[in-house]
């Protein structure tokens, strides 16, 4: 069978071409579908003569986005700051608490149910209380967004730490590895894909938590986020402006997911089965 093996340069060339074609497929398929949807939307608005205050077309939304970019960009930055801070706190605290859980089964059994309670409690129900109890508006929005984003990181990382191969653990102990070496060299690398998967979920949830908290807080002025711009546009019947803010929210969520997916790929591509290219 060795005579059927392709030369190494030819295999590499085919692999590169295959990766390129797959990349183009991933870009073109949803892109073309999105363009068809936008074209149908615009055609429906034009043919039916629907006024912009009822349903604006994509062209009108794009014009509004360009025209009002000065104010929308400031609100976008505020929402991004809250989202990024909440995601960072959720990732750090979730990882730290998961490591503590992995070291003590009793601590995990004692504290994990309360993390579940935080996850299943609707943020809309407790956000008003948090905003009342916390004097600083920005801090209260951060807490609300963190509550939503915290559980996936904690749950996935805990699962990853507990999924370590027992045979490898026995091998480490056979070579007299310390508890720290066992954690750092075996359990944390095993849990890394789980942590990154939870982080991708938490990225979108942090944005949702920030938007919901802004809706509840109803903060206005220069420090207002995109949620307030949506409320403001709705009160003033500026529906194109509302849709423009929604486009920014959706685009931000997509950008966060793609960035975290890229981070996961870069960290796992050389060694983990979920990211290694198996095409030959």
N, C-alpha and C positions, 0 to 999 in steps of 0.2 A: 504493500500500500504506500510505501515511501515514494514510489514513482509518481503517485497522484498528488503529492503535496505541492502546493504552489510555492514558488520562490518567495523569500521574505519580502523583497520590495513590492512584488505584485500583491501579496496579501495586505501589506500596509496601505497600498494605493486603494485597493477595494474597500478596506475598512474606512479610510478617509472619505471616499466617495459615498459609501453607505451612510456614514454619519451625516454627511452634508445633505443627502437626499432626505433622510429622516428629519433633519432640522427644518428643511424647507417645507416638508409635509406638515410639520407641527405648526409652522407659521402661516402657511397658505390656507390650510383647511379651515381653521376658525376665522382667519381674516376674510376669506371670500364669503363665508356664511354671514359674518357681521356686516359686510358691505351690502349683501343682498337684503338683509333685514333693514338696514338704514335706508336703502333705496326704496323698499316697499313702504316704509314708514313715511318718507317724504312724499312719495306718490299718493298715498292715501290722504295725507293732509291737503295736498294741492287739489286733488280731484274732488274731495268732499267740501273744500272751502272751509275747513275747520279753523276758527280764529286762534291766535297764539295764546290767548288767556284760557283756552280750554285744553288744547293739545298743540304745543309748538312742534315744528318739524326739526330734524337734525341740523339743517342749515341755520335756522333761527337760533337754536341753542348754541351753535358754534359762534355765531355773531355775538350773542350775549356774553359768552365766555370770554371772548376777546375784549369786548367793550368794558366789562366789569372786572377784568382781571386784577386791577389794582386793589380792590377791596376783597375779592375772593381769595387772592393769593395770601393776603395777611391772615384771613381766617383759616386757610389751609395750613399755614405754618403753625398756628396755635393748636389745631387738631393733631398735626404731626408730632408736635412736642409732647403732648399728653400721651399719644399712642406709643411713641418711642420710649418715654419714661416708664409707662406702665409695663411694656413688654420687657424692658431691661430688669425692672424689679421682679416681675413674674418669673423670668428666666433665672435670675440669681437666687431668689428665695426658694423657688421650686426645686432647683438643683441642690441647694444646701439642705433643705428639709428632706429631700429624697435620700441623700447620703446619710443623714441622721437615721432615717427609717431603716436603711440597709444595715446599719450598725446595731440597731436594737429593735427586735420584734415587738417588745412591749410598748415602746414609744410609738411605733407605727400603728399598733392596734388601738392605742389611746387617742392619737391625734388625727388619723386619717378620716374617721367619720365626720369630724368637724370640717375638714376640707370638702367633703362631699356635701355637707350642709351649705357651705358657701357657694358651691357650684349649682345646686338645685334651687336656691332661693332667687327669685326673679330680681334682677338688679333694679328694675323700675320700681319695685316695692320698697327697697331699702335706700335707694339713692336720695330721696327727700330727707331721710333721717341723717344720712352722712353729711349732706350739704348743710343741714341745720347744726349738727354737732361740731363740724370742722369750720373754723372761722375763715380760713383761706379758701377761696373758690377753686384756685388751681389745684391745691392739695386734695380737695374733696373730689374733683374730677379725676385726679390721678388714682385715688383709692377705688373709685367706682370702676374704672377701666382695669385696674389691677385685679380686682375680685373676679371679673369675667375671664381674664387671661391666665390666671394662676393655675387652675386645676389641670389643664392638659399637660403642662410641663411637669408638674408634680406626679401625676398619675403615670404618664409614659416613662419618665425617668425611673420611678420606683419599680415599674414593671421590668425595665431593662436591667437594673441592678440585680433584681431577683432572678433574671433569666440567664445568669452566668452558668457556664457548663460546670457541673459538679466535679467531673473528672479533672478539669483544669484546676479547679480550686484544690483538689487533693494533691495534684502535682506540685502546686505552689507550696502547699504546707509540707510536702515531702522534702522540698528544698529549703525548708525553714524560712519561708518568706514571712515578713512581718505583716501585721494587719494593714498598715499603711501601704506596703508594697502590693498586697493583694488588691486593695482598693484602686490604687493609682495605675497599676500595670495590667490589671485584668478586668475588674468590675466596671470601672469607668469607661474604658474602650468598648466593652460590650454594650454598655448603656447609651453610648453616644448616638447611634442611629435612632434609638427611641426618643432621646432628648430632642434631637433635631426634628423628628416627626411631630412631637408635641409643640415645639417652637413654631413650626409652620401653622399649626392650628391656632395657637395663641396669638400669632400676628394679626390675623383677621379678627379674632375675638377682642383684642385690645382696641382696635379701631371701632368695632361695634360698641364696646363699653364706653369709649370716649364720646361717641356720637349720642348714645342714649343719655349719658350723664349731662351732656350739654343741653339736650332737649329738656331734661328735668330742671336743670339749674336756670335755663333761660337767660344766661348772661349776655349782656349786650355791650356796646362800646367797642373800643379798639381791640380789646382782649377776647372778642367773641370768636367762636369756632364756626365750622361749616354748618353745624346743626342750627345755630341761631340764624345764620343767613337763610337757611331753608324756611325756618319759621317766619322770619321777617318777610321773605318773598311771598309766602302763602298769605300772610295778613294783608299785604299790599296787592295781591292778585298779580304779582309779577311772575307768572308761571315759567316763562323762559329762563328767568334767573334761578328759579327753584331747580329746574332741570339741570342747569349749568352746575350748580352746587352738587347735585346728585352725581353728575358725571365725574366731578372731582373726587367725591367720596369713593365711587366705584373704582376709578383709576388708581387711587391711593391704595385701596385694598389689593388690587391686582399687582401693583408694583411691590408691595410688601411681600406678597406670596412669592413672586418671582425672585426677589432678592434673597429670601430665606431658602428657596429651592436651590438657587445657585450656591449659596453658602453650604448647604448640605452636600451638594454634588462635589464641591471643591474639597470638603473635609473627608469624604468617603470614597472618592473615585478610585483611589489606588489600592484599597484593601477590602472594602465591604462588598458583599455579593449584590446588594441592592443597587449599587452604583457602578459596578464593574461592567464594562462592555463585553458581552459574551459572543458577539458576532465575529466570525472568522472568515 
